[in-house]
Amino acid sequence: MSEGHRLNPGKVKQLLDKLCREMGLCSLPDDVVEKLIFNPPSDIEGFVEFVFSGEGLDAKFRGPLYRQVKDRVAELFANSD
């Protein structure tokens, strides 16, 4: 992972909460959550793959869930300054 993208930690936490509530992605270990909040991957694909890996899912499978998560993550990146 690179040094990370400047994403608002509060907004990352809100996104992770939304992924849990809306998509059932609620099994991220604490260390993965901390990494995503405070030192996230610098690109959308990397962020999504990190979430999938943390959940024990294969990010190489680009099914509907992957696309839904990617859309939510893309919104976060688009709204970061």
Secondary structure, DSSP 8 states (H G I E B T S, - for coil): --S-----HHHHHHHHHHHHHHH------HHHHHHHHHS--SSHHHHHHHHHHHHT--TT---HHHHHHHHHHHHHHHT--
